Amino acid sequence: MFIDRSAPREQNLGVFRFLNTSLSAWKDSFMIKAIIFDIDNTLYDYDSANADAMKALEKYTYDNLGWDKAETRTRIKTAYSRIQNEIGQKAAIHNRLIRFQRVLEANGLPLHPYALEMHNLYWDTLIDSARVFDGVDKALAQLKNAGFVLGIGTNMTADIQFQKLTRFGLLQYFDFIVSSEEADCEKPDKNLFLKCAIKAGYDPSSCLYVGDSLIHDIVAADDAGFQVLWFRPGKTQLEEGAALPVDHNEYVYTGGDSYPSFSDFNLLPSIIEKLISDPQESDQ
């Protein structure tokens, strides 16, 4: 269901301060009306949580199937590649139950009890060990209270992403979610971003997308007409084709394009305030 934007936004905007600066003084001149976030490696540290989940899975396959670490990783990678080649860029490529099912089938092993046990062990371990980045909860609360429409645009099956956001205590802040399962396409397909704008009720130019991937989040959202903000939590290595930045929280120049970036969610409200108060800044 789309969000009703018929009510005046002023009634939803109380007096609110970003770092002791009143937002209400310039609320009527918003250029950013909706903020859409990626989830994995943006709101929480997916890489570390995935490493923990894989360790638990490798122990399970060693104890129950006699596979060493290399065998487990090779078989899972092979299954993933085959699924991707068969169905293309669809949300099902992220479905670990399908992935583990295919691993067992390819090796002539029974699905019961292994498929569900592997699936549940992987996700339970990942979600339990996941670490939400410092400042995320506070930043989302501030942005929500300030009257921004907040949404999620993510590659993944909907049920898993709902589980993550619920466990992290973050679901309460979001007005809508667009998963690649719902959109029937994967980022960097611009249609996923356009579905986010439709749900937000605003033109893409009034929407800000925040994500960690240069290609799948920032360049793709920019191509879809969004404003963008690149989350780079202390990284020194960029994706292929990108130039090293001079400084975090500044503009990163990549192939002739520039994107605003930040590395600390505690600074996010003040950065968005700066983008709104000085819109030309984003074109530097």
Legacy VTK file of the C-alpha trace (Angstrom):
# vtk DataFile Version 3.0
C-alpha trace
ASCII
DATASET POLYDATA
POINTS 284 float
0.000 0.000 0.000
1.345 3.415 -0.922
1.783 6.015 1.781
-0.846 8.774 1.881
0.810 12.145 1.366
-2.427 14.159 1.230
-2.036 15.629 4.725
0.079 18.813 5.015
3.608 17.858 5.996
3.760 20.830 8.390
1.492 19.052 10.852
4.024 16.240 11.104
7.013 18.506 11.617
7.577 19.601 15.203
10.406 21.712 16.422
13.469 19.534 16.020
17.159 20.173 16.165
20.086 18.740 14.240
23.139 19.376 16.388
21.409 22.340 18.055
20.201 23.731 14.721
16.436 24.090 14.246
15.133 22.139 11.281
11.754 23.883 11.312
13.356 27.124 10.129
13.758 25.702 6.643
11.326 22.766 6.573
9.211 24.369 3.825
12.157 24.447 1.429
13.055 20.757 1.647
14.802 19.425 -1.394
15.143 16.026 0.285
11.771 14.696 1.372
12.417 10.959 1.552
15.525 9.013 2.564
15.908 5.404 1.419
18.525 3.089 2.894
20.267 -0.067 1.827
20.533 -2.648 4.659
23.529 -4.972 4.301
26.855 -3.262 5.066
24.939 0.010 5.416
22.856 -0.351 8.572
24.923 -3.217 9.966
28.224 -4.999 9.343
27.185 -7.807 6.983
30.731 -8.944 6.197
31.583 -9.811 9.796
28.203 -11.421 10.463
28.439 -13.485 7.274
31.908 -14.670 8.299
30.504 -15.875 11.631
27.591 -17.605 9.894
29.912 -19.368 7.457
32.117 -20.621 10.303
29.063 -22.142 11.994
27.947 -23.680 8.703
31.411 -25.120 8.020
31.439 -26.768 11.435
27.990 -28.231 10.752
28.975 -29.681 7.374
32.195 -31.101 8.827
30.372 -32.730 11.748
27.439 -34.034 9.698
28.711 -34.459 6.133
32.453 -34.863 6.578
33.316 -31.863 4.379
36.247 -29.642 5.209
36.080 -25.867 4.978
37.303 -25.702 1.369
34.849 -28.372 0.205
31.914 -26.598 1.839
32.777 -23.220 0.340
33.416 -24.672 -3.121
30.135 -26.580 -3.187
28.131 -23.557 -2.019
29.853 -21.278 -4.533
29.173 -23.732 -7.346
25.496 -23.979 -6.416
25.217 -20.188 -6.276
26.803 -19.802 -9.731
24.493 -22.378 -11.265
21.381 -20.757 -9.777
22.526 -17.342 -10.989
23.161 -18.663 -14.496
19.727 -20.276 -14.619
17.524 -17.466 -13.283
19.618 -14.318 -13.708
19.530 -11.415 -11.282
16.491 -12.315 -9.185
15.968 -12.316 -5.421
16.013 -16.122 -5.380
19.791 -16.059 -5.824
19.988 -14.881 -2.193
17.716 -17.639 -0.875
20.004 -19.811 1.258
17.453 -22.626 1.473
17.457 -22.982 -2.306
21.250 -22.718 -2.321
21.743 -25.418 0.307
19.052 -27.562 -1.304
20.986 -27.474 -4.558
24.240 -28.339 -2.761
22.667 -31.436 -1.236
20.975 -32.495 -4.481
24.198 -32.120 -6.466
26.014 -34.380 -4.020
23.304 -37.035 -3.789
22.491 -36.285 -0.161
19.041 -36.298 1.496
17.312 -32.953 1.904
16.004 -33.963 5.311
17.179 -32.894 7.809
20.138 -31.049 6.336
18.572 -28.359 4.110
16.459 -26.649 6.762
19.063 -27.138 9.471
21.741 -25.489 7.325
19.409 -22.647 6.385
18.309 -21.957 9.954
21.830 -22.241 11.350
23.223 -19.800 8.790
20.612 -17.081 9.272
20.246 -17.478 13.038
24.002 -17.143 13.443
24.254 -14.184 11.078
21.423 -12.224 12.671
22.499 -13.046 16.232
26.082 -11.939 15.591
25.272 -8.900 13.449
26.516 -5.552 14.722
24.498 -2.466 13.863
26.825 0.392 13.010
27.292 2.963 15.746
24.839 5.844 15.554
22.309 4.168 13.230
19.451 3.966 15.747
19.932 7.561 16.908
20.226 8.928 13.367
17.087 7.133 12.175
15.142 8.363 15.207
16.226 11.943 14.540
15.349 11.782 10.847
11.992 10.152 11.573
11.114 12.778 14.184
12.133 15.505 11.746
9.388 14.405 9.349
11.355 12.678 6.624
9.790 9.693 4.908
12.161 6.775 5.557
12.325 3.672 3.404
14.385 0.617 2.546
15.574 -0.427 -0.915
17.366 -3.771 -0.706
18.523 -6.803 -2.652
17.255 -9.847 -0.738
14.160 -11.850 0.060
11.660 -9.876 2.104
11.303 -12.274 5.031
15.003 -12.238 5.898
15.261 -8.459 5.700
12.189 -8.068 7.907
13.783 -10.443 10.425
16.989 -8.390 10.458
15.275 -5.048 10.909
13.009 -6.432 13.620
15.876 -8.041 15.538
17.950 -4.855 15.225
15.042 -2.754 16.559
15.044 -0.618 13.412
11.827 -1.614 11.631
9.845 0.935 13.644
11.536 3.800 11.812
10.629 2.842 8.248
7.493 3.788 6.320
8.057 1.275 3.523
10.343 -1.456 2.216
11.122 -2.438 -1.360
12.981 -5.737 -1.629
14.291 -7.159 -4.868
11.839 -10.015 -4.297
8.935 -7.565 -4.428
10.401 -5.458 -7.230
11.266 -8.562 -9.309
14.638 -7.028 -10.127
17.992 -6.548 -8.440
19.988 -3.411 -7.883
21.554 -1.859 -9.897
18.336 -2.086 -11.962
16.840 1.401 -11.757
13.319 -0.007 -11.492
13.930 -0.984 -7.876
14.796 2.620 -7.080
11.796 3.941 -8.995
9.519 1.661 -6.971
11.011 3.233 -3.856
10.160 6.709 -5.138
6.587 5.614 -5.922
6.122 4.240 -2.418
7.665 7.371 -0.910
5.201 9.485 -2.871
7.841 11.808 -4.271
9.752 12.395 -7.469
13.166 10.652 -7.454
14.866 14.048 -7.372
13.367 14.610 -3.895
14.622 11.252 -2.641
18.043 10.567 -1.121
19.507 7.054 -1.324
22.081 5.962 1.255
24.148 2.836 0.573
27.606 1.305 0.734
28.086 -0.083 -2.790
29.427 2.334 -5.382
27.993 0.397 -8.328
24.808 -1.165 -6.966
23.732 1.711 -4.716
25.298 5.046 -5.544
25.824 5.020 -9.311
22.564 3.122 -9.843
20.478 5.449 -7.666
22.090 8.483 -9.288
21.198 7.091 -12.719
17.590 6.670 -11.508
17.448 10.386 -10.651
17.986 10.139 -6.890
20.231 12.240 -4.742
22.857 9.967 -3.206
25.009 9.658 -0.104
27.722 7.010 -0.051
28.354 5.240 3.264
32.013 4.250 3.567
32.747 2.960 7.098
36.483 3.479 7.305
37.292 1.723 4.054
40.617 2.284 2.325
39.905 0.043 -0.666
37.203 1.086 -3.110
35.384 -0.924 -5.716
37.106 -1.436 -9.040
37.273 1.697 -11.124
36.987 4.138 -8.224
39.663 6.596 -7.139
40.916 6.827 -3.573
39.332 9.772 -1.736
41.314 12.510 -0.091
39.109 12.448 3.004
36.027 10.714 4.306
32.908 12.859 4.725
33.941 14.731 1.604
33.205 14.247 -2.062
34.607 11.172 -3.757
35.466 11.602 -7.413
34.997 8.530 -9.598
35.384 8.612 -13.322
34.421 12.279 -13.601
31.454 12.030 -11.214
31.416 13.184 -7.601
29.395 11.667 -4.768
29.025 12.924 -1.208
30.223 10.337 1.296
30.299 9.762 5.039
31.708 7.149 7.413
29.887 7.803 10.706
26.116 7.578 11.223
26.409 9.930 14.184
27.108 12.648 11.605
24.307 11.711 9.211
21.654 14.237 10.395
24.099 17.139 10.159
25.295 15.976 6.723
21.719 15.826 5.424
21.084 19.254 6.920
24.087 20.531 4.969
22.847 18.953 1.734
19.444 20.595 2.211
20.693 24.019 3.263
23.288 24.134 0.476
21.920 22.009 -2.411
24.649 23.184 -4.789
27.112 21.372 -2.541
26.077 18.041 -4.036
27.164 19.144 -7.501
30.710 20.074 -6.543
LINES 1 285
284 0 1 2 3 4 5 6 7 8 9 10 11 12 13 14 15 16 17 18 19 20 21 22 23 24 25 26 27 28 29 30 31 32 33 34 35 36 37 38 39 40 41 42 43 44 45 46 47 48 49 50 51 52 53 54 55 56 57 58 59 60 61 62 63 64 65 66 67 68 69 70 71 72 73 74 75 76 77 78 79 80 81 82 83 84 85 86 87 88 89 90 91 92 93 94 95 96 97 98 99 100 101 102 103 104 105 106 107 108 109 110 111 112 113 114 115 116 117 118 119 120 121 122 123 124 125 126 127 128 129 130 131 132 133 134 135 136 137 138 139 140 141 142 143 144 145 146 147 148 149 150 151 152 153 154 155 156 157 158 159 160 161 162 163 164 165 166 167 168 169 170 171 172 173 174 175 176 177 178 179 180 181 182 183 184 185 186 187 188 189 190 191 192 193 194 195 196 197 198 199 200 201 202 203 204 205 206 207 208 209 210 211 212 213 214 215 216 217 218 219 220 221 222 223 224 225 226 227 228 229 230 231 232 233 234 235 236 237 238 239 240 241 242 243 244 245 246 247 248 249 250 251 252 253 254 255 256 257 258 259 260 261 262 263 264 265 266 267 268 269 270 271 272 273 274 275 276 277 278 279 280 281 282 283
